[in-house]
Amino acid sequence: MRGTYLAGEKNGPFKAYYSSGRLMIEGQYNLGHQDGTWIYYDEKGAVSKKEIYDKGNLVTVPPVNK
């Protein structure tokens, strides 16, 4: 995982990886809360899910075009 902290809270870009090194999740934290678009990838690198947050509240889960 890669991310930054501000005052002990996750803040800024966040990325998590599979053990293979491929990207698993990418998103943004704002003072400890998920914010903006979060993208989830399968182990082959294809987008499997997207979620849009507003200060920690899930707003929508848009469809993923495959």
The first five atom37 places (N, CA, C, CB, O) and aatype in JSON, in Angstrom:
{
  "aatype": [12, 1, 7, 16, 18, 10, 0, 7, 6, 11, 2, 7, 14, 13, 11, 0, 18, 18, 15, 15, 7, 1, 10, 12, 9, 6, 7, 5, 18, 2, 10, 7, 8, 5, 3, 7, 16, 17, 9, 18, 18, 3, 6, 11, 7, 0, 19, 15, 11, 11, 6, 9, 18, 3, 11, 7, 2, 10, 19, 16, 19, 14, 14, 19, 2, 11],
  "atom_mask": [
    [1, 1, 1, 1, 1],
    [1, 1, 1, 1, 1],
    [1, 1, 1, 0, 1],
    [1, 1, 1, 1, 1],
    [1, 1, 1, 1, 1],
    [1, 1, 1, 1, 1],
    [1, 1, 1, 1, 1],
    [1, 1, 1, 0, 1],
    [1, 1, 1, 1, 1],
    [1, 1, 1, 1, 1],
    [1, 1, 1, 1, 1],
    [1, 1, 1, 0, 1],
    [1, 1, 1, 1, 1],
    [1, 1, 1, 1, 1],
    [1, 1, 1, 1, 1],
    [1, 1, 1, 1, 1],
    [1, 1, 1, 1, 1],
    [1, 1, 1, 1, 1],
    [1, 1, 1, 1, 1],
    [1, 1, 1, 1, 1],
    [1, 1, 1, 0, 1],
    [1, 1, 1, 1, 1],
    [1, 1, 1, 1, 1],
    [1, 1, 1, 1, 1],
    [1, 1, 1, 1, 1],
    [1, 1, 1, 1, 1],
    [1, 1, 1, 0, 1],
    [1, 1, 1, 1, 1],
    [1, 1, 1, 1, 1],
    [1, 1, 1, 1, 1],
    [1, 1, 1, 1, 1],
    [1, 1, 1, 0, 1],
    [1, 1, 1, 1, 1],
    [1, 1, 1, 1, 1],
    [1, 1, 1, 1, 1],
    [1, 1, 1, 0, 1],
    [1, 1, 1, 1, 1],
    [1, 1, 1, 1, 1],
    [1, 1, 1, 1, 1],
    [1, 1, 1, 1, 1],
    [1, 1, 1, 1, 1],
    [1, 1, 1, 1, 1],
    [1, 1, 1, 1, 1],
    [1, 1, 1, 1, 1],
    [1, 1, 1, 0, 1],
    [1, 1, 1, 1, 1],
    [1, 1, 1, 1, 1],
    [1, 1, 1, 1, 1],
    [1, 1, 1, 1, 1],
    [1, 1, 1, 1, 1],
    [1, 1, 1, 1, 1],
    [1, 1, 1, 1, 1],
    [1, 1, 1, 1, 1],
    [1, 1, 1, 1, 1],
    [1, 1, 1, 1, 1],
    [1, 1, 1, 0, 1],
    [1, 1, 1, 1, 1],
    [1, 1, 1, 1, 1],
    [1, 1, 1, 1, 1],
    [1, 1, 1, 1, 1],
    [1, 1, 1, 1, 1],
    [1, 1, 1, 1, 1],
    [1, 1, 1, 1, 1],
    [1, 1, 1, 1, 1],
    [1, 1, 1, 1, 1],
    [1, 1, 1, 1, 1]
  ],
  "atom_positions": [
    [[0.84, -1.18, 0.0], [0.0, 0.0, 0.0], [0.89, 1.24, 0.0], [-0.96, 0.0, 1.21], [1.98, 1.26, 0.57]],
    [[0.38, 2.24, -0.65], [1.05, 3.53, -0.63], [0.03, 4.6, -0.32], [1.77, 3.81, -1.97], [-1.06, 4.63, -0.9]],
    [[0.39, 5.47, 0.59], [-0.5, 6.57, 0.95], [0.23, 7.54, 1.85], [0.0, 0.0, 0.0], [1.34, 7.26, 2.31]],
    [[-0.38, 8.65, 2.09], [0.22, 9.67, 2.95], [-0.72, 9.96, 4.12], [0.52, 10.97, 2.16], [-1.9, 9.64, 4.08]],
    [[-0.16, 10.56, 5.14], [-0.92, 10.88, 6.35], [-0.76, 12.36, 6.69], [-0.46, 10.01, 7.55], [0.26, 12.98, 6.4]],
    [[-1.8, 12.91, 7.29], [-1.78, 14.28, 7.79], [-2.47, 14.25, 9.15], [-2.49, 15.29, 6.79], [-3.63, 13.85, 9.25]],
    [[-1.78, 14.66, 10.17], [-2.31, 14.66, 11.54], [-2.84, 13.28, 11.94], [-3.43, 15.71, 11.67], [-3.86, 13.17, 12.62]],
    [[-2.12, 12.23, 11.51], [-2.5, 10.87, 11.86], [-3.61, 10.27, 11.03], [0.0, 0.0, 0.0], [-4.01, 9.13, 11.28]],
    [[-4.12, 10.99, 10.05], [-5.22, 10.52, 9.2], [-4.69, 10.29, 7.78], [-6.4, 11.55, 9.18], [-3.83, 11.03, 7.3]],
    [[-5.23, 9.25, 7.11], [-4.89, 9.06, 5.7], [-5.34, 10.3, 4.95], [-5.55, 7.77, 5.11], [-6.45, 10.79, 5.14]],
    [[-4.46, 10.8, 4.09], [-4.78, 12.02, 3.36], [-4.0, 12.03, 2.05], [-4.47, 13.29, 4.2], [-2.78, 11.86, 2.06]],
    [[-4.7, 12.22, 0.94], [-4.04, 12.27, -0.35], [-4.21, 10.96, -1.11], [0.0, 0.0, 0.0], [-5.04, 10.12, -0.76]],
    [[-3.41, 10.79, -2.17], [-3.53, 9.6, -3.02], [-3.26, 8.31, -2.25], [-2.57, 9.71, -4.21], [-2.42, 8.27, -1.35]],
    [[-3.99, 7.26, -2.62], [-3.84, 5.95, -1.99], [-3.83, 4.89, -3.08], [-4.96, 5.68, -0.96], [-4.64, 4.93, -4.01]],
    [[-2.91, 3.93, -2.96], [-2.85, 2.8, -3.88], [-2.53, 1.54, -3.1], [-1.79, 3.04, -4.99], [-1.72, 1.55, -2.17]],
    [[-3.18, 0.44, -3.48], [-2.9, -0.87, -2.91], [-2.6, -1.81, -4.07], [-4.11, -1.41, -2.03], [-3.13, -1.64, -5.17]],
    [[-1.75, -2.79, -3.81], [-1.26, -3.67, -4.87], [-1.47, -5.13, -4.52], [0.2, -3.4, -5.14], [-1.44, -5.52, -3.35]],
    [[-1.66, -5.96, -5.56], [-1.66, -7.4, -5.39], [-0.23, -7.85, -5.11], [-2.24, -8.12, -6.65], [0.72, -7.09, -5.36]],
    [[-0.06, -9.06, -4.61], [1.29, -9.58, -4.34], [2.12, -9.67, -5.61], [1.2, -10.96, -3.67], [3.35, -9.69, -5.55]],
    [[1.45, -9.71, -6.76], [2.15, -9.75, -8.06], [2.75, -8.4, -8.43], [1.19, -10.19, -9.16], [3.57, -8.3, -9.34]],
    [[2.33, -7.35, -7.7], [2.8, -6.01, -8.0], [1.81, -5.2, -8.83], [0.0, 0.0, 0.0], [1.98, -3.99, -9.0]],
    [[0.78, -5.85, -9.34], [-0.24, -5.13, -10.11], [-1.11, -4.3, -9.18], [-1.13, -6.13, -10.92], [-1.34, -4.65, -8.02]],
    [[-1.58, -3.19, -9.72], [-2.44, -2.28, -8.97], [-3.78, -2.95, -8.66], [-2.67, -0.97, -9.76], [-4.4, -3.54, -9.55]],
    [[-4.23, -2.86, -7.4], [-5.5, -3.43, -6.98], [-6.56, -2.34, -6.75], [-5.31, -4.26, -5.69], [-7.7, -2.48, -7.17]],
    [[-6.16, -1.25, -6.09], [-7.09, -0.15, -5.76], [-6.34, 1.17, -5.88], [-7.68, -0.32, -4.31], [-5.17, 1.28, -5.51]],
    [[-7.04, 2.17, -6.4], [-6.5, 3.52, -6.34], [-7.62, 4.49, -6.03], [-5.79, 3.91, -7.67], [-8.73, 4.37, -6.55]],
    [[-7.3, 5.45, -5.18], [-8.29, 6.43, -4.79], [-7.64, 7.57, -4.03], [0.0, 0.0, 0.0], [-6.42, 7.73, -4.06]],
    [[-8.45, 8.33, -3.36], [-8.0, 9.53, -2.66], [-8.64, 9.57, -1.28], [-8.34, 10.81, -3.46], [-9.83, 9.28, -1.12]],
    [[-7.85, 9.94, -0.28], [-8.38, 10.18, 1.06], [-8.36, 11.67, 1.35], [-7.56, 9.4, 2.13], [-7.46, 12.39, 0.9]],
    [[-9.34, 12.14, 2.1], [-9.39, 13.51, 2.56], [-9.59, 13.45, 4.07], [-10.53, 14.34, 1.84], [-10.7, 13.21, 4.55]],
    [[-8.52, 13.67, 4.81], [-8.54, 13.63, 6.28], [-9.22, 12.37, 6.83], [-9.26, 14.87, 6.82], [-10.1, 12.44, 7.68]],
    [[-8.77, 11.21, 6.31], [-9.24, 9.93, 6.81], [-10.48, 9.38, 6.13], [0.0, 0.0, 0.0], [-10.91, 8.26, 6.45]],
    [[-11.06, 10.13, 5.2], [-12.29, 9.7, 4.53], [-12.04, 9.5, 3.04], [-13.42, 10.73, 4.74], [-11.35, 10.3, 2.4]],
    [[-12.6, 8.42, 2.5], [-12.51, 8.22, 1.06], [-13.22, 9.39, 0.38], [-13.14, 6.85, 0.63], [-14.28, 9.83, 0.81]],
    [[-12.6, 9.88, -0.7], [-13.14, 11.05, -1.38], [-12.86, 10.93, -2.87], [-12.54, 12.36, -0.81], [-11.77, 10.52, -3.27]],
    [[-13.83, 11.28, -3.68], [-13.65, 11.21, -5.13], [-13.83, 9.8, -5.66], [0.0, 0.0, 0.0], [-14.49, 8.97, -5.03]],
    [[-13.24, 9.55, -6.81], [-13.41, 8.26, -7.5], [-12.39, 7.25, -7.01], [-13.29, 8.45, -9.02], [-11.19, 7.52, -6.97]],
    [[-12.89, 6.08, -6.64], [-12.05, 4.95, -6.27], [-12.22, 3.9, -7.35], [-12.43, 4.38, -4.85], [-13.34, 3.57, -7.75]],
    [[-11.1, 3.37, -7.81], [-11.12, 2.38, -8.89], [-10.49, 1.08, -8.38], [-10.36, 2.9, -10.15], [-9.41, 1.08, -7.79]],
    [[-11.19, -0.02, -8.62], [-10.75, -1.35, -8.2], [-10.42, -2.16, -9.46], [-11.85, -2.07, -7.34], [-11.16, -2.13, -10.44]],
    [[-9.3, -2.87, -9.42], [-8.83, -3.64, -10.57], [-8.79, -5.13, -10.23], [-7.44, -3.16, -11.02], [-8.55, -5.51, -9.08]],
    [[-9.03, -5.97, -11.24], [-8.86, -7.4, -11.02], [-7.37, -7.73, -11.18], [-9.74, -8.23, -12.01], [-6.56, -6.85, -11.48]],
    [[-7.02, -8.98, -10.98], [-5.61, -9.37, -11.0], [-4.97, -9.27, -12.38], [-5.46, -10.77, -10.49], [-3.75, -9.32, -12.51]],
    [[-5.8, -9.13, -13.43], [-5.27, -8.98, -14.79], [-5.11, -7.51, -15.16], [-6.19, -9.67, -15.79], [-4.59, -7.19, -16.23]],
    [[-5.56, -6.61, -14.28], [-5.4, -5.18, -14.54], [-6.63, -4.49, -15.11], [0.0, 0.0, 0.0], [-6.6, -3.29, -15.37]],
    [[-7.71, -5.25, -15.3], [-8.95, -4.65, -15.83], [-9.74, -4.03, -14.68], [-9.81, -5.72, -16.58], [-9.74, -4.54, -13.56]],
    [[-10.41, -2.93, -14.97], [-11.25, -2.27, -13.97], [-12.42, -3.19, -13.63], [-11.76, -0.87, -14.48], [-13.17, -3.61, -14.51]],
    [[-12.57, -3.49, -12.34], [-13.67, -4.37, -11.91], [-14.8, -3.61, -11.24], [-13.14, -5.42, -10.97], [-15.95, -4.06, -11.24]],
    [[-14.48, -2.43, -10.67], [-15.51, -1.65, -9.98], [-15.03, -0.21, -9.82], [-15.86, -2.28, -8.6], [-13.83, 0.05, -9.71]],
    [[-15.98, 0.7, -9.81], [-15.69, 2.11, -9.5], [-16.69, 2.55, -8.44], [-15.79, 3.02, -10.78], [-17.85, 2.14, -8.44]],
    [[-16.22, 3.39, -7.54], [-17.08, 3.97, -6.51], [-16.74, 5.44, -6.4], [-16.91, 3.24, -5.14], [-15.58, 5.83, -6.5]],
    [[-17.76, 6.26, -6.19], [-17.53, 7.69, -6.02], [-17.98, 8.09, -4.62], [-18.28, 8.53, -7.12], [-19.12, 7.84, -4.22]],
    [[-17.05, 8.71, -3.89], [-17.29, 9.11, -2.5], [-17.26, 10.62, -2.36], [-16.24, 8.47, -1.57], [-16.59, 11.32, -3.12]],
    [[-17.99, 11.12, -1.37], [-17.93, 12.52, -0.98], [-17.68, 12.56, 0.52], [-19.26, 13.29, -1.37], [-18.59, 12.33, 1.32]],
    [[-16.46, 12.84, 0.89], [-16.05, 12.93, 2.31], [-16.48, 11.71, 3.11], [-16.64, 14.19, 2.94], [-17.04, 11.85, 4.2]],
    [[-16.22, 10.52, 2.57], [-16.5, 9.28, 3.28], [-17.84, 8.67, 3.01], [0.0, 0.0, 0.0], [-18.09, 7.53, 3.42]],
    [[-18.72, 9.38, 2.33], [-20.05, 8.86, 2.01], [-20.08, 8.37, 0.57], [-21.14, 9.95, 2.23], [-19.74, 9.1, -0.35]],
    [[-20.49, 7.11, 0.39], [-20.6, 6.56, -0.94], [-21.75, 7.26, -1.68], [-20.82, 5.03, -0.89], [-22.89, 7.23, -1.23]],
    [[-21.43, 7.88, -2.81], [-22.42, 8.63, -3.57], [-23.04, 7.77, -4.65], [-21.79, 9.88, -4.2], [-24.26, 7.74, -4.81]],
    [[-22.19, 7.06, -5.4], [-22.68, 6.24, -6.51], [-21.65, 5.19, -6.88], [-23.02, 7.12, -7.73], [-20.46, 5.32, -6.6]],
    [[-22.15, 4.15, -7.52], [-21.3, 3.1, -8.07], [-21.62, 3.04, -9.57], [-21.53, 1.69, -7.34], [-22.54, 2.33, -9.98]],
    [[-20.85, 3.78, -10.37], [-21.16, 3.8, -11.8], [-20.85, 2.47, -12.45], [-20.38, 4.91, -12.5], [-19.99, 1.72, -11.98]],
    [[-21.55, 2.15, -13.54], [-21.28, 0.89, -14.24], [-19.88, 0.89, -14.84], [-22.33, 0.64, -15.34], [-19.34, 1.93, -15.2]],
    [[-19.31, -0.29, -14.94], [-17.98, -0.45, -15.52], [-18.16, -1.04, -16.92], [-17.06, -1.35, -14.63], [-18.8, -2.08, -17.08]],
    [[-17.6, -0.37, -17.91], [-17.67, -0.87, -19.28], [-16.55, -1.89, -19.48], [-17.55, 0.29, -20.31], [-15.37, -1.58, -19.31]],
    [[-16.93, -3.11, -19.83], [-15.92, -4.16, -20.04], [-15.84, -4.54, -21.48], [-16.23, -5.38, -19.22], [-15.04, -5.41, -21.84]]
  ]
}
